[in-house]
Amino acid sequence: MKLEENISLASFTTFKIGGKARYFTRVREVAELEEVALFAQKEKLPLLVLGGGSNVLLPDEGFSGVVVKMDVLGIEFNETKKGTEIVVGAGESWDELVALAAQKELWGLENLSGIPGTVGGTPIQNIGAYGVEVAELIVWVEVFDPKTGSMYRMKKNTCKFGYRDSVFKHKAKHLVVTRACFLLAKKGLPAIEYRDLREYFAKQRSAPQTPSDVRAAVLSIRSKKFPDLTKVGTAGSFFKNPIVSKGIHARLKKRYPDLVSFPAGFGKMKLSLAWIIDHVCDLKGIRVGDAGVSGQQALVLCNFGNATAVDVRALAEKIISSVKEKTGVVVEPEVRLIENSTQ
Ligand SMILES: Cc1cc2nc3c(=O)[nH]c(=O)nc-3n(C[C@H](O)[C@H](O)[C@H](O)COP(=O)(O)OP(=O)(O)OC[C@H]3O[C@@H](n4cnc5c(N)ncnc54)[C@H](O)[C@@H]3O)c2cc1C
């Protein structure tokens, strides 16, 4: 274990925001986690696990515990009766994995193309895009428990996956994901029911034949929706789309006939928060310091220069209270708002 001290965390996040870590270490071998956990326990310091830092807002004052950057690598393909299983280290780049699967003509991950971050970060909020959630592909998640030093596999059904949610955000938030196993199919059908994808292929006057065709479409659509991470700091969609009862949906639809929404199962409706922010709250272009709403998509908050976590939180609060005031709907952040010394 190589411990570094007072390391600036901003460059380890896509928001480019965050103070210094009291201690910082890169974990390349799963066995190193035990050493890190023992050190943190001995020093009575909290742990913060970072993957690609693409779904976190770190505090300006930094983190006065131990930040563990997960760099555990490795990709293994196993043929099974059910399909091709891929066992992947938590530190692998998610999008490189998706590209590799598409290149091998394996179906399943292609709709999740272009999402930044690591493989270990994907089960935490059950990443989803263009009609697919990673939970659909996960077989098991291997975890390390820093409290007990034990390592074990959690089957998909024990991960309690939901909309941008899992047990790793609640009861199991202290666990460190070390590897995950995904089941992919050699023969598959493109999942292009999602409106943007349907429209893309209708415009092309062609149907996708391979996972790479779908990947190319998703990457093209995403390039117009998300800012260029090399130029602007962001953690993608800052908020979850609210899920409401059919009654609330009907009331809002009466007031705002153009309201964009989707069935969310169990008699509920998912509202397009981007539409509400743009058309009901009229918050286009709103800024707090250098933090602002993206011109490409209102769900995306950006660091346009030297924004602080305080700026981003204040901007988010403005949006949350405006939506509540205008629609009565409660908005939750999708991005993990990290507090100093806690998780
Ligand atoms: C431009 C952009 C577009 C995006 N688009 C999407 C999208 O379409 N769909 C979507 O769902 N998300 C999207 N995201 C959000 C983000 O990319 C995903 O949530 C990603 O999976 C986060 O992975 P990460 O490795 O960066 O996690 P981090 O940001 O490093 O961490 C996120 C949380 O997970 C925890 N964590 C990370 N790794 C581990 C681990 N190994 N073990 C235990 N805990 C861990 C952290 O402690 C933290 O609480 C987008 C983000 C950006 C910047």
Ligand as a Chemical Component Dictionary entry (heavy atoms), coordinates in Angstrom:
data_LIG
# 
_chem_comp.id                   LIG 
_chem_comp.type                 NON-POLYMER 
_chem_comp.pdbx_formal_charge   0 
_chem_comp.three_letter_code    LIG 
# 
loop_
_chem_comp_atom.comp_id 
_chem_comp_atom.atom_id 
_chem_comp_atom.alt_atom_id 
_chem_comp_atom.type_symbol 
_chem_comp_atom.charge 
_chem_comp_atom.model_Cartn_x 
_chem_comp_atom.model_Cartn_y 
_chem_comp_atom.model_Cartn_z 
_chem_comp_atom.pdbx_ordinal 
LIG C1  C1  C 0 -20.957 13.214 -19.184 1  
LIG C2  C2  C 0 -21.558 12.189 -18.268 2  
LIG C3  C3  C 0 -22.586 11.384 -18.726 3  
LIG C4  C4  C 0 -23.157 10.412 -17.889 4  
LIG N1  N1  N 0 -24.168 9.642  -18.372 5  
LIG C5  C5  C 0 -24.750 8.721  -17.576 6  
LIG C6  C6  C 0 -25.829 7.911  -18.069 7  
LIG O1  O1  O 0 -26.225 8.001  -19.225 8  
LIG N2  N2  N 0 -26.397 7.024  -17.212 9  
LIG C7  C7  C 0 -25.970 6.873  -15.925 10 
LIG O2  O2  O 0 -26.541 6.045  -15.201 11 
LIG N3  N3  N 0 -24.945 7.610  -15.438 12 
LIG C8  C8  C 0 -24.329 8.524  -16.222 13 
LIG N4  N4  N 0 -23.298 9.294  -15.734 14 
LIG C9  C9  C 0 -22.872 9.137  -14.320 15 
LIG C10 C10 C 0 -21.621 8.252  -14.109 16 
LIG O3  O3  O 0 -20.811 8.223  -15.255 17 
LIG C11 C11 C 0 -21.969 6.816  -13.717 18 
LIG O4  O4  O 0 -22.771 6.805  -12.555 19 
LIG C12 C12 C 0 -20.704 5.982  -13.454 20 
LIG O5  O5  O 0 -21.054 4.625  -13.386 21 
LIG C13 C13 C 0 -19.965 6.369  -12.175 22 
LIG O6  O6  O 0 -18.787 5.577  -12.111 23 
LIG P1  P1  P 0 -17.452 6.139  -11.483 24 
LIG O7  O7  O 0 -16.452 5.060  -11.546 25 
LIG O8  O8  O 0 -17.071 7.429  -12.125 26 
LIG O9  O9  O 0 -17.934 6.386  -9.991  27 
LIG P2  P2  P 0 -17.486 7.566  -9.019  28 
LIG O10 O10 O 0 -18.039 8.849  -9.511  29 
LIG O11 O11 O 0 -16.047 7.496  -8.747  30 
LIG O12 O12 O 0 -18.279 7.140  -7.705  31 
LIG C14 C14 C 0 -19.682 7.235  -7.652  32 
LIG C15 C15 C 0 -20.155 6.601  -6.344  33 
LIG O13 O13 O 0 -19.855 5.213  -6.374  34 
LIG C16 C16 C 0 -18.937 4.870  -5.343  35 
LIG N5  N5  N 0 -17.992 3.921  -5.944  36 
LIG C17 C17 C 0 -17.283 4.047  -7.096  37 
LIG N6  N6  N 0 -16.566 2.941  -7.332  38 
LIG C18 C18 C 0 -16.823 2.102  -6.311  39 
LIG C19 C19 C 0 -16.374 0.800  -5.971  40 
LIG N7  N7  N 0 -15.504 0.132  -6.721  41 
LIG N8  N8  N 0 -16.848 0.234  -4.829  42 
LIG C20 C20 C 0 -17.721 0.892  -4.035  43 
LIG N9  N9  N 0 -18.176 2.130  -4.301  44 
LIG C21 C21 C 0 -17.734 2.722  -5.426  45 
LIG C22 C22 C 0 -18.289 6.173  -4.896  46 
LIG O14 O14 O 0 -17.887 6.111  -3.539  47 
LIG C23 C23 C 0 -19.435 7.155  -5.116  48 
LIG O15 O15 O 0 -20.329 7.116  -4.033  49 
LIG C24 C24 C 0 -22.694 10.260 -16.553 50 
LIG C25 C25 C 0 -21.652 11.086 -16.098 51 
LIG C26 C26 C 0 -21.082 12.030 -16.943 52 
LIG C27 C27 C 0 -19.957 12.873 -16.433 53 
# 
loop_
_chem_comp_bond.comp_id 
_chem_comp_bond.atom_id_1 
_chem_comp_bond.atom_id_2 
_chem_comp_bond.value_order 
_chem_comp_bond.pdbx_ordinal 
LIG C1  C2  SING 1  
LIG C2  C3  SING 2  
LIG C2  C26 DOUB 3  
LIG C3  C4  DOUB 4  
LIG C4  N1  SING 5  
LIG C4  C24 SING 6  
LIG N1  C5  DOUB 7  
LIG C5  C6  SING 8  
LIG C5  C8  SING 9  
LIG C6  O1  DOUB 10 
LIG C6  N2  SING 11 
LIG N2  C7  SING 12 
LIG C7  O2  DOUB 13 
LIG C7  N3  SING 14 
LIG N3  C8  DOUB 15 
LIG C8  N4  SING 16 
LIG N4  C9  SING 17 
LIG N4  C24 SING 18 
LIG C9  C10 SING 19 
LIG C10 O3  SING 20 
LIG C10 C11 SING 21 
LIG C11 O4  SING 22 
LIG C11 C12 SING 23 
LIG C12 O5  SING 24 
LIG C12 C13 SING 25 
LIG C13 O6  SING 26 
LIG O6  P1  SING 27 
LIG P1  O7  DOUB 28 
LIG P1  O8  SING 29 
LIG P1  O9  SING 30 
LIG O9  P2  SING 31 
LIG P2  O10 DOUB 32 
LIG P2  O11 SING 33 
LIG P2  O12 SING 34 
LIG O12 C14 SING 35 
LIG C14 C15 SING 36 
LIG C15 O13 SING 37 
LIG C15 C23 SING 38 
LIG O13 C16 SING 39 
LIG C16 N5  SING 40 
LIG C16 C22 SING 41 
LIG N5  C17 SING 42 
LIG N5  C21 SING 43 
LIG C17 N6  DOUB 44 
LIG N6  C18 SING 45 
LIG C18 C19 SING 46 
LIG C18 C21 DOUB 47 
LIG C19 N7  SING 48 
LIG C19 N8  DOUB 49 
LIG N8  C20 SING 50 
LIG C20 N9  DOUB 51 
LIG N9  C21 SING 52 
LIG C22 O14 SING 53 
LIG C22 C23 SING 54 
LIG C23 O15 SING 55 
LIG C24 C25 DOUB 56 
LIG C25 C26 SING 57 
LIG C26 C27 SING 58 
# 
